[in-house]
Amino acid sequence: MGKILGRPVGEETLHDMWLALSGGGGRWVQHRLLDYIDDRTLYAARWEAALEGYPGPTLFIWGPADPVSGAPLLERLRTRIPDTEFVVLHQPPVTGHYPQLENPEAVSDALVKFLA
């Protein structure tokens, strides 16, 4: 988990994440969850059309230190979906893959503002 977090989170949070992943036999099916990697290619056109064609307001809250979907994807989304609002959590320490855990106040502020 430490490799995809940009900001440190507490040991209790990491433990809770492990319990959520491993509970109910989850530890034995985690490898199946990686099917999304192939799905990204298989359904790329469908998912891109859905994002680009959505007529309503859209917000992305982005952790730029995310090694899974970091800065290169952010620039692509900005180009492909220009009317979208982006909140990039780049204040030090930079936010990573789990913004809601790493930087909950900034995520909450962005969501409250967007939903207002």
Backbone hydrogen bonds, N-H to C=O, Kabsch-Sander energy under -0.5 kcal/mol:
donor,donor_aa,acceptor,acceptor_aa,energy
4,I,1,M,-1.7
5,L,1,M,-0.9
14,L,10,G,-2.2
15,H,11,E,-2.5
16,D,12,E,-2.6
17,M,13,T,-2.3
18,W,14,L,-2.2
19,L,15,H,-2.5
20,A,16,D,-2.3
21,L,17,M,-2.2
22,S,18,W,-2.7
23,G,19,L,-2.1
25,G,22,S,-0.8
26,G,23,G,-1.6
27,R,22,S,-1.0
28,W,25,G,-1.7
29,V,26,G,-1.3
30,Q,26,G,-1.0
32,R,29,V,-1.3
33,L,29,V,-0.8
33,L,30,Q,-1.1
34,L,30,Q,-0.5
34,L,31,H,-1.0
35,D,32,R,-1.6
36,Y,33,L,-1.2
37,I,34,L,-1.9
38,D,34,L,-0.5
38,D,35,D,-0.6
39,D,35,D,-2.4
40,R,36,Y,-1.9
41,T,37,I,-0.6
41,T,38,D,-0.7
42,L,38,D,-2.4
43,Y,39,D,-3.0
44,A,41,T,-0.8
47,W,43,Y,-2.8
48,E,44,A,-2.8
49,A,45,A,-2.4
50,A,46,R,-1.9
51,L,47,W,-2.3
52,E,48,E,-3.0
53,G,49,A,-2.1
54,Y,50,A,-0.8
54,Y,51,L,-0.5
60,F,85,E,-2.3
62,W,60,F,-0.6
62,W,87,V,-3.3
65,A,95,T,-2.9
66,D,63,G,-1.9
71,A,64,P,-0.7
73,L,70,G,-0.7
74,L,70,G,-1.7
75,E,71,A,-2.2
76,R,72,P,-1.6
77,L,73,L,-2.6
78,R,74,L,-2.4
79,T,75,E,-1.7
80,R,76,R,-2.5
81,I,77,L,-2.8
84,T,81,I,-1.7
85,E,58,T,-2.6
87,V,60,F,-2.8
88,V,86,F,-0.6
89,L,62,W,-3.0
89,L,87,V,-0.6
90,H,88,V,-1.7
95,T,89,L,-2.1
97,H,4,I,-2.8
101,L,98,Y,-1.6
102,E,98,Y,-2.8
103,N,99,P,-2.6
107,V,103,N,-2.0
108,S,104,P,-2.7
109,D,105,E,-2.7
110,A,106,A,-2.3
111,L,107,V,-2.5
112,V,108,S,-2.8
113,K,109,D,-2.2
114,F,110,A,-2.4
115,L,111,L,-2.8
116,A,112,V,-1.4
